[in-house]
Amino acid sequence: MLKKITFGLVILIVLFMVFNLINQIIEATRSGERLSEAADAVYRLEIKNKQLKNKLVQVKSQEFIEEEIRNKLGLSKKGETVVVIPAEKIKAVLGTSQVTEVRLPNWLGWLKVFFK
């Protein structure tokens, strides 16, 4: 009888140890997955950081500043002439006509549909 009780306790202890070992293996696998996901996130952020640094160098360059001044502010260097072509002339030359659609507020559109 004592052998059976001892054998049963040994089996219970072994099962408990196996259960804990399996749980530790699963947790280690999950930790590895989390670590690889974090490493991927760090890699993506490093790439984005490099791109932003390159963009910063480009934005700080004199050529970029001059281009922005010319395009957005319409300024020019000494000795240059700025030519502004009216939109009507461009449309006449290109032969396009812009039809602008007047967009009514949503509630007014539904009001016109039902109470015309």
Backbone as CSV, one residue per row, in Angstrom:
resi,resn,N_x,N_y,N_z,CA_x,CA_y,CA_z,C_x,C_y,C_z
1,MET,0.819,-1.190,0.000,0.000,0.000,0.000,0.867,1.260,0.000
2,LEU,1.921,1.218,0.798,2.825,2.359,0.876,3.515,2.588,-0.473
3,LYS,3.813,1.503,-1.189,4.441,1.624,-2.505,3.495,2.304,-3.490
4,LYS,2.209,1.968,-3.407,1.239,2.575,-4.319,1.093,4.071,-4.041
5,ILE,1.065,4.442,-2.778,0.936,5.854,-2.418,2.192,6.608,-2.860
6,THR,3.359,6.040,-2.630,4.615,6.660,-3.040,4.664,6.772,-4.558
7,PHE,4.287,5.719,-5.241,4.268,5.727,-6.711,3.293,6.796,-7.217
8,GLY,2.137,6.920,-6.606,1.148,7.933,-6.990,1.679,9.339,-6.761
9,LEU,2.362,9.564,-5.622,2.947,10.880,-5.357,4.045,11.220,-6.357
10,VAL,4.863,10.234,-6.674,5.930,10.455,-7.663,5.313,10.815,-9.011
11,ILE,4.266,10.124,-9.408,3.582,10.409,-10.674,3.015,11.835,-10.649
12,LEU,2.386,12.215,-9.533,1.840,13.566,-9.424,2.939,14.622,-9.514
13,ILE,4.054,14.388,-8.856,5.169,15.343,-8.889,5.736,15.443,-10.298
14,VAL,5.890,14.294,-10.964,6.412,14.286,-12.339,5.441,15.026,-13.267
15,LEU,4.140,14.772,-13.122,3.151,15.457,-13.954,3.174,16.963,-13.701
16,PHE,3.302,17.346,-12.442,3.383,18.763,-12.097,4.616,19.408,-12.725
17,MET,5.742,18.732,-12.672,6.976,19.249,-13.257,6.866,19.343,-14.778
18,VAL,6.275,18.333,-15.398,6.095,18.347,-16.858,5.169,19.501,-17.254
19,PHE,4.087,19.675,-16.506,3.149,20.764,-16.782,3.846,22.127,-16.693
20,ASN,4.650,22.328,-15.642,5.386,23.583,-15.490,6.433,23.768,-16.592
21,LEU,7.079,22.685,-16.979,8.070,22.754,-18.046,7.418,23.154,-19.368
22,ILE,6.269,22.566,-19.659,5.554,22.907,-20.892,5.129,24.371,-20.868
23,ASN,4.642,24.836,-19.713,4.262,26.249,-19.603,5.455,27.172,-19.809
24,GLN,6.608,26.804,-19.281,7.807,27.620,-19.461,8.248,27.638,-20.922
25,ILE,8.138,26.500,-21.586,8.509,26.435,-23.007,7.584,27.328,-23.833
26,ILE,6.286,27.274,-23.552,5.325,28.110,-24.278,5.601,29.587,-24.022
27,GLU,5.869,29.936,-22.775,6.149,31.336,-22.438,7.447,31.800,-23.099
28,ALA,8.446,30.949,-23.173,9.702,31.308,-23.829,9.479,31.532,-25.322
29,THR,8.640,30.711,-25.923,8.325,30.876,-27.348,7.606,32.204,-27.579
30,ARG,6.649,32.526,-26.725,5.935,33.808,-26.852,6.885,34.985,-26.657
31,SER,7.795,34.842,-25.708,8.764,35.913,-25.477,9.654,36.099,-26.696
32,GLY,10.038,34.999,-27.322,10.849,35.085,-28.541,10.101,35.780,-29.659
33,GLU,8.814,35.479,-29.783,8.001,36.134,-30.810,7.879,37.632,-30.530
34,ARG,7.656,37.983,-29.264,7.570,39.401,-28.907,8.891,40.107,-29.173
35,LEU,9.982,39.423,-28.896,11.301,40.008,-29.129,11.536,40.241,-30.618
36,SER,11.164,39.268,-31.453,11.359,39.449,-32.890,10.449,40.545,-33.436
37,GLU,9.229,40.667,-32.921,8.339,41.753,-33.342,8.927,43.110,-32.942
38,ALA,9.471,43.188,-31.751,10.085,44.441,-31.297,11.314,44.770,-32.145
39,ALA,12.095,43.759,-32.503,13.269,43.984,-33.346,12.839,44.480,-34.724
40,ASP,11.761,43.926,-35.276,11.249,44.390,-36.562,10.780,45.840,-36.462
41,ALA,10.107,46.173,-35.365,9.641,47.543,-35.173,10.822,48.499,-35.074
42,VAL,11.867,48.108,-34.366,13.069,48.942,-34.249,13.713,49.122,-35.614
43,TYR,13.772,48.058,-36.410,14.365,48.135,-37.744,13.580,49.102,-38.628
44,ARG,12.241,48.991,-38.594,11.408,49.897,-39.394,11.595,51.345,-38.942
45,LEU,11.680,51.558,-37.635,11.877,52.921,-37.122,13.250,53.468,-37.499
46,GLU,14.262,52.613,-37.524,15.593,53.064,-37.939,15.582,53.489,-39.402
47,ILE,14.888,52.720,-40.247,14.785,53.077,-41.661,14.057,54.410,-41.812
48,LYS,12.953,54.568,-41.082,12.205,55.822,-41.145,13.058,56.981,-40.634
49,ASN,13.843,56.744,-39.597,14.726,57.772,-39.061,15.751,58.207,-40.109
50,LYS,16.331,57.233,-40.817,17.296,57.565,-41.865,16.638,58.379,-42.973
51,GLN,15.408,57.991,-43.358,14.695,58.730,-44.394,14.421,60.164,-43.943
52,LEU,14.007,60.316,-42.685,13.728,61.655,-42.176,14.997,62.497,-42.087
53,LYS,16.104,61.879,-41.718,17.370,62.620,-41.676,17.772,63.065,-43.071
54,ASN,17.593,62.187,-44.075,17.899,62.562,-45.456,16.996,63.704,-45.911
55,LYS,15.720,63.631,-45.553,14.772,64.698,-45.908,15.179,66.009,-45.236
56,LEU,15.628,65.933,-43.988,16.062,67.126,-43.268,17.267,67.763,-43.949
57,VAL,18.211,66.946,-44.374,19.386,67.475,-45.078,18.937,68.140,-46.373
58,GLN,17.991,67.509,-47.071,17.488,68.065,-48.327,16.770,69.389,-48.078
59,VAL,15.944,69.449,-47.045,15.180,70.658,-46.755,16.093,71.805,-46.334
60,LYS,17.189,71.486,-45.672,18.119,72.529,-45.232,19.023,73.028,-46.358
61,SER,19.024,72.347,-47.501,19.911,72.744,-48.589,19.442,74.051,-49.225
62,GLN,20.386,74.790,-49.763,20.099,76.082,-50.380,19.223,75.922,-51.619
63,GLU,19.425,74.856,-52.375,18.636,74.633,-53.589,17.156,74.453,-53.251
64,PHE,16.877,73.685,-52.206,15.486,73.455,-51.806,14.837,74.761,-51.352
65,ILE,15.567,75.546,-50.576,15.031,76.820,-50.086,14.716,77.744,-51.254
66,GLU,15.638,77.835,-52.231,15.397,78.680,-53.399,14.193,78.192,-54.204
67,GLU,14.079,76.885,-54.367,12.948,76.330,-55.116,11.625,76.643,-54.432
68,GLU,11.579,76.518,-53.112,10.349,76.826,-52.376,10.016,78.314,-52.482
69,ILE,11.031,79.162,-52.399,10.800,80.607,-52.522,10.236,80.926,-53.900
70,ARG,10.790,80.314,-54.921,10.316,80.578,-56.279,8.894,80.047,-56.492
71,ASN,8.637,78.809,-56.066,7.356,78.171,-56.353,6.219,78.700,-55.489
72,LYS,6.466,78.895,-54.215,5.383,79.236,-53.311,5.210,80.735,-53.118
73,LEU,6.292,81.480,-53.180,6.186,82.911,-52.937,6.253,83.736,-54.219
74,GLY,6.669,83.113,-55.315,6.734,83.825,-56.586,7.855,84.851,-56.647
75,LEU,8.885,84.683,-55.855,10.008,85.615,-55.859,11.057,85.176,-56.863
76,SER,11.958,86.080,-57.180,13.008,85.757,-58.143,14.331,86.349,-57.677
77,LYS,15.398,85.938,-58.355,16.718,86.486,-58.067,16.875,87.814,-58.788
78,LYS,17.953,88.539,-58.466,18.226,89.796,-59.151,18.459,89.517,-60.632
79,GLY,17.857,90.343,-61.457,18.048,90.218,-62.899,17.041,89.274,-63.553
80,GLU,16.267,88.552,-62.795,15.257,87.662,-63.367,13.915,88.372,-63.422
81,THR,13.092,87.946,-64.354,11.764,88.518,-64.488,10.740,87.430,-64.217
82,VAL,9.757,87.742,-63.382,8.688,86.803,-63.077,7.549,87.068,-64.043
83,VAL,7.117,86.033,-64.743,6.019,86.154,-65.689,4.828,85.413,-65.115
84,VAL,3.693,86.127,-64.996,2.475,85.529,-64.479,1.463,85.509,-65.610
85,ILE,1.019,84.325,-65.976,0.040,84.174,-67.050,-1.332,84.010,-66.404
86,PRO,-2.286,84.850,-66.782,-3.624,84.728,-66.199,-4.253,83.386,-66.532
87,ALA,-5.088,82.907,-65.622,-5.724,81.595,-65.789,-6.618,81.573,-67.019
88,GLU,-7.249,82.714,-67.354,-8.128,82.756,-68.530,-7.348,82.514,-69.812
89,LYS,-6.155,83.077,-69.888,-5.312,82.891,-71.076,-4.889,81.428,-71.210
90,ILE,-4.556,80.807,-70.083,-4.149,79.392,-70.119,-5.304,78.533,-70.592
91,LYS,-6.509,78.810,-70.087,-7.688,78.046,-70.511,-7.975,78.256,-71.982
92,ALA,-7.803,79.487,-72.455,-8.075,79.781,-73.865,-7.081,79.042,-74.764
93,VAL,-5.827,79.001,-74.361,-4.808,78.337,-75.172,-5.000,76.824,-75.153
94,LEU,-5.289,76.293,-73.988,-5.456,74.844,-73.873,-6.819,74.374,-74.359
95,GLY,-7.758,75.281,-74.466,-9.079,74.918,-74.957,-9.910,74.156,-73.951
96,THR,-9.637,74.348,-72.692,-10.413,73.666,-71.673,-11.312,74.654,-70.974
97,SER,-12.440,74.164,-70.594,-13.342,75.013,-69.819,-13.681,74.264,-68.547
98,GLN,-13.557,74.925,-67.470,-13.861,74.323,-66.171,-15.334,74.529,-65.862
99,VAL,-16.045,73.450,-65.667,-17.419,73.535,-65.220,-17.400,73.276,-63.731
100,THR,-17.748,74.295,-62.988,-17.734,74.130,-61.541,-19.120,73.733,-61.074
101,GLU,-19.170,72.685,-60.308,-20.428,72.185,-59.774,-20.637,72.793,-58.398
102,VAL,-21.804,73.393,-58.223,-22.119,73.981,-56.937,-22.644,72.874,-56.043
103,ARG,-21.973,72.674,-54.961,-22.339,71.604,-54.035,-23.188,72.185,-52.918
104,LEU,-24.411,71.706,-52.827,-25.318,72.156,-51.783,-25.056,71.392,-50.501
105,PRO,-25.393,71.993,-49.374,-25.313,71.221,-48.131,-26.258,70.016,-48.206
106,ASN,-25.922,68.981,-47.509,-26.668,67.725,-47.585,-28.142,67.910,-47.248
107,TRP,-28.425,68.652,-46.187,-29.817,68.821,-45.776,-30.615,69.575,-46.823
108,LEU,-29.976,70.560,-47.514,-30.671,71.328,-48.535,-30.927,70.478,-49.777
109,GLY,-29.989,69.595,-50.088,-30.187,68.674,-51.214,-31.381,67.765,-50.995
110,TRP,-31.489,67.198,-49.790,-32.628,66.330,-49.495,-33.926,67.123,-49.470
111,LEU,-33.878,68.348,-48.998,-35.063,69.197,-48.978,-35.574,69.448,-50.398
112,LYS,-34.642,69.710,-51.336,-35.029,69.927,-52.724,-35.567,68.646,-53.369
113,VAL,-35.068,67.486,-52.961,-35.547,66.232,-53.538,-36.987,65.985,-53.137
114,PHE,-37.329,66.207,-51.879,-38.650,65.861,-51.387,-39.673,66.992,-51.543
115,PHE,-39.255,68.240,-51.538,-40.193,69.358,-51.566,-39.891,70.294,-52.725
116,LYS,-39.772,69.762,-53.904,-39.462,70.567,-55.065,-40.610,71.383,-55.531
